[in-house]
């Protein structure tokens, strides 16, 4: 009992260090090469082991784009580029996808008749988009007709019914 009282008290960090040294061994005695070998995964040097097979460029690019979070923007750009395949040849001649904002695909049409026709085909077009480009995140489609002149806004507009007697 007297011996323990005479021995100096170890601080907590020192006791933890000594306990780890007893459990894990002295790391300073190993060489750098020995430490590297200890870190290697078992089976990593075996031919035909996991991660050793060559992969195609497409598979590698898919893994990189999904890892970096580029899947959605790439799918959106592919969707805009392949509008001809999605809408069909005749429909694509009279309509053009303008952009995608907050999950809404905006399509500009040549006439109001084409915009109305495409509104009737909305379900079929949405099904094609969802099946081919699920990563694009398209929730709805907005079809717009051609822009008509408006006399309601502008620097020289006045309140009232409209153009009135300006044409004669």
C-alpha positions in Angstrom: 0.0 0.0 0.0 2.9 2.3 0.8 4.4 1.7 -2.7 1.3 3.0 -4.5 1.3 6.2 -2.5 5.0 6.9 -3.3 4.5 6.3 -7.1 3.7 9.5 -9.0 0.1 9.7 -10.4 -0.2 9.3 -14.2 -2.4 11.9 -16.0 -5.3 10.6 -17.9 -3.9 11.3 -21.4 -0.7 9.5 -20.5 -2.6 6.5 -19.2 -4.7 6.3 -22.3 -1.6 6.5 -24.5 0.1 3.7 -22.6 -3.1 1.5 -22.8 -3.3 2.0 -26.6 0.4 1.2 -26.9 -0.1 -2.0 -25.0 -3.2 -3.0 -27.1 -2.0 -1.9 -30.6 1.8 -2.2 -30.2 4.5 0.4 -30.7 4.0 2.0 -34.2 7.4 3.6 -34.3 9.1 0.2 -34.5 7.5 -0.6 -37.9 8.9 0.7 -41.1 6.9 2.8 -43.6 6.5 -0.1 -45.9 5.2 -2.3 -43.2 2.6 0.3 -42.3 1.5 0.5 -45.9 1.2 -3.3 -46.2 -0.9 -3.4 -43.1 -3.3 -0.8 -44.6 -4.0 -2.8 -47.8 -7.2 -4.6 -48.2 -7.0 -8.4 -48.2 -7.4 -9.7 -51.7 -6.6 -6.3 -53.4 -3.6 -7.8 -55.2 -5.3 -10.9 -56.4 -5.9 -11.0 -60.1 -9.5 -10.8 -61.1 -10.4 -9.4 -57.6 -12.9 -6.7 -57.0 -12.1 -3.5 -58.7 -9.5 -5.0 -61.0 -11.7 -5.8 -64.0 -11.6 -3.2 -66.8 -14.8 -1.3 -67.4 -16.2 0.4 -70.5 -16.0 4.1 -70.8 -19.8 4.5 -70.6 -19.9 2.7 -67.3 -17.1 4.8 -65.9 -18.7 8.0 -67.0 -22.1 6.9 -65.5 -20.4 6.2 -62.2 -18.6 9.6 -62.2 -21.7 11.6 -63.2 -23.8 10.0 -60.5 -21.1 10.3 -57.9 -20.6 14.1 -58.7 -24.4 14.7 -58.9 -24.4 15.6 -62.7 -27.1 13.1 -63.6 -30.0 15.6 -63.5 -28.4 18.4 -65.6 -27.1 15.9 -68.2 -30.5 14.2 -68.5 -32.2 17.6 -69.0 -29.8 18.6 -71.7 -30.3 15.2 -73.4 -34.1 15.7 -73.2 -33.9 19.1 -74.9 -31.6 17.7 -77.6 -33.8 14.7 -78.3 -37.1 16.6 -78.6 -37.5 15.3 -82.2 -37.6 11.7 -80.9 -39.9 12.5 -78.0 -42.5 14.6 -79.8 -42.3 13.1 -83.3 -41.1 14.6 -86.6 -44.3 16.6 -87.5 -44.8 17.9 -84.0 -41.2 18.9 -83.5 -41.3 21.0 -86.7 -44.0 23.2 -85.0 -42.7 23.2 -81.5 -39.4 23.8 -79.7 -38.4 23.2 -76.1 -37.3 26.5 -74.6 -36.1 25.5 -71.2 -36.6 23.7 -67.9 -37.2 25.6 -64.6 -38.2 24.0 -61.3 -39.4 20.8 -62.9 -41.5 22.5 -65.6 -40.6 22.0 -69.3 -41.6 25.0 -71.4 -42.3 24.3 -75.1 -42.8 27.2 -77.6 -45.3 26.4 -80.4 -45.7 28.0 -83.8 -49.4 28.7 -83.4 -52.1 28.6 -80.7 -53.6 25.6 -82.6 -50.4 23.6 -82.2 -50.2 24.6 -78.5 -53.7 23.4 -78.0 -53.0 20.1 -79.8 -49.9 19.5 -77.7 -51.9 20.2 -74.5 -54.2 17.4 -75.5 -51.1 15.2 -76.0 -49.5 16.2 -72.7 -50.0 12.8 -71.0 -48.4 10.8 -73.8 -45.4 13.2 -74.0 -45.0 13.1 -70.2 -45.0 9.3 -70.3 -42.2 9.3 -72.9 -40.2 11.8 -71.0 -40.5 9.9 -67.7 -39.7 6.6 -69.2 -36.6 7.8 -71.2 -35.3 10.5 -68.8 -36.3 9.8 -65.2 -33.3 11.7 -63.9 -34.4 14.9 -65.6 -36.9 15.6 -62.8 -39.7 16.9 -65.2 -43.0 17.2 -63.3 -45.1 19.1 -65.9 -45.1 20.6 -69.3 -46.2 24.1 -70.3 -47.1 24.7 -73.9 -47.0 28.4 -75.1 -48.3 29.8 -78.3 -46.6 32.6 -80.2 -46.3 35.9 -78.4 -49.0 38.4 -79.3 -48.5 42.1 -79.1 -49.8 43.7 -75.9 -50.8 47.2 -75.4 -51.2 46.8 -71.6 -47.6 47.4 -70.7 -44.8 49.5 -71.8 -43.3 53.0 -71.4 -46.0 54.8 -73.4 -49.1 52.9 -72.3 -52.1 54.6 -71.0 -55.0 53.2 -69.0 -58.1 52.4 -71.0 -59.7 49.8 -73.3 -56.8 49.3 -75.8 -55.6 50.8 -79.0 -58.9 52.5 -79.8 -58.6 54.8 -82.8 -54.9 54.5 -83.5 -55.4 52.7 -86.8 -57.4 55.1 -88.8 
